[in-house]
Amino acid sequence: MEAGDRGALGVGRAAVAKRQYRMGVRAEATAATGERILDAAEAAFDDLPFGEITLAVVAERAGVSVQTVIRRFGGRESLFQAALQHTGAKMTADRVVEPGTDPAEIVDVLVEHYERFADRLLRTLAQEESQPALRILTDLGREYHLGWCETTFAPALQSLRGASRKRRAAQLAAITDIYIWKLLRRDRGLSVAETKVAILELLEHLLAQSR
């Protein structure tokens, strides 16, 4: 290969590397912008009724134009589907426990999860009847919670079949539901520690029937 050819090849490789670098930087910037928009939508939902959250509100909070939001996510419905999935992923990761974990540890994880996310969850539930998009989300949340109970408490369910298993799973879901947390923590004014004890006592009483 002639020196000129090698030089041209080197220049070509450098140009490709430079172009790939620029594309990588652009992709990172696009991802960061998308994350900022989703975070802004999530924060807006914490502050405003669902019906009052517009693309303009989200764009202003994210520090971008409405056109940027539309270009990245499409319309309002698709933006909120993405934002709710974004939030849901964080929430589900926050309460993962291994099957067969000690009940006290399960309750610790669950109550701390509710301490972090209760306001958002309760706001969503309060608006589900008037907002079909939220009703879809809350129904999925109920299914997730039941599935979480069936997985987390699998050892207590393994010997049960049919109606007995369905009833026990429903009981576990009820005891660990956010409304039980709300009743104890918000309505009755128990501390975090007292709430954990109260839920654990209910849970251990039920689990004892499975032994």
N, C-alpha and C positions, 0 to 999 in steps of 0.2 A: 504494500500500500504506500502510495506517495505521501510525502509530508503534507502536501496540500489537501489530500483526501482525509488524512488523519485530523488535520486542523478543522476541516469542515464537519467531520463526524463529531469532534469534541464540541464544536459550537452547537451542532444539532442536539446533542445530548443535554447540553446546558440549557438550551431553550426549552426542551421538553421538561426538564427538572423544574425550571422556573415557572412554566405554565402549570405543572402539577402542584407546585407550592401555592401558587395564587388560587388555584381551584380549591385546595385544602383550606386555605385561610377564608375563602368566600363561604365554603360549606360550614365552617365553624361559626362564622358570623351569622349565617342564616339560622343555624341551630340555636345560637344564643338569643337571637331575636325571637324565635318561636317560643323558647322557654320563658322569655320575659313577658310575652303576650299571654301565655297560659297562666303565669303567676299573677299577672294583672287581672285576668278574668276571675281567678280564684279569690283574690283579695276583694274584688268588687262584689262578688257573691256574699262575702262575709259582711259587707257594709250596706248592701242595697237589696230591696225585693227583686226577685228574679225578673219580673216584668219591666223593671226600670233599667236593667243593664243593657246598654246598647253597644254597638261596635265603637261608636265615638267615645263612650266612657272608657272602654277597655283600651282603645288606642291612646287616649290621653294619659292614662295611668302607666302604660307601657312606654310612653315617650316615642311613639311612632305615629304614622299617619293611618287613617282608616283604610286607605288603599293598600298599605302594607299588610294590615290585618286580613283584608279580603284576599290579597294575593297569596298569603301564607296559608289561610284556613278556609277561604270561601266565605259563605254567609254566616249569619248569627248562629243558626242551628248547628252547623258543622263545627264552628268555633267552640260552642259550649259542650258539644259531644266530646271534642278533644280535651277540653279543660276538665270535664268531669272524669274522663278516663285517667287523665294526668293526676288528679286529686285521688281518685280511687286506688291507683297504683301505690301511691304513698301511704294511704291508709291501710291497705291490706298488708304491706310490708311491715307496718308498724306493730302488728299484732300477731305475727307468726310465732307459734310455739309447736314443739314436737309432740306427736301423739303420746299419751301416757305421762306427760309432764305432771309434776306434783300440783294438785289443785290450788294451793296457795300461790304458787308461781304463776299459774294461769290467770288467777284473779288479779295479781299484781300487774301483769301485762295488760289485761283488759281494762282495768280501772284507769291506769295511766294513759291508755289509748283514749278513753272517753274524756279524761281531763284535758287532753290536747285537742280533740276534735269534736267534742259534744256540741258546741255552739253551732258549728257548721252542719252537723248531722241533724240537729233539732230544727234548724232553720229550713233545711231541705224537706224534712218530714212535714213541717207546718204548712208548706206551700204545695205539697204534692197533689192535692185535690184540684187546685186551680191552674196548675201547670203540667200538662201532659208529659212534657219532656222530663220533668223531675219525677213524675210518677214511674216512668220507665226506670229511672235510676234507683228509686227507693225499692221497687220490686226486685231489681237485681241485687240491691243491698240485703234485702231479706233472705234471698236465696243464698247469697254469699255467707251470711251469718249462720244459717242453718247448716250449710256445708262445712263451715268452720267448726261448728259444734260436733258434727258427725265425725270429722277428722280428729279434732283435738281430744274428744272423749271416746274415741274408738274402742278402747279396752272396756269401757262401761257398757257399750252397746253390742259387743260381739256375740254375747250369748242370747240376745233378744232377736225375735223374728216378727215379721208382719206388723199387726196393729200395736203390739207391745213396744216394738222398736220405734215405730213412728211416734207413739205417744211420748216415750222417754226422750227422744231427740227434740221434740217440741217443748218438753219441760226444760231441758237444758238450754234451749234457745231462749225461752222466756226468762229464766233466772239470770242469764247473762246479757239480756237485752238492754239497750241504752235507756229505755223508759224505767227499768228497775233502778239503774244508776241515777237517773233524774229524780225519781221518787225519794230515794235515800239521801242523795247528795244535795239536791236543790230544794226539794219540797220539805224534807224533814231536817235539813241542815246538818247532816252528819259530816264529820271531817273525812278526808281521804282515807285515813287509817281505819276509821269506824266503818266507812262504806265497804272497804275491802273485807273486814271481819264479817259484816252483815251478809254480803254476797257469798262469802266462803261458807258460812254456816248453812245457808240455804243449799248451796251446791253439795257440800259434804253429806247433808241429810239425804239428798236425792241419790248421790253416788253410793251411799251405804246400802241402798236397796238393790243395787246391781251386784253386790259382792256375794 
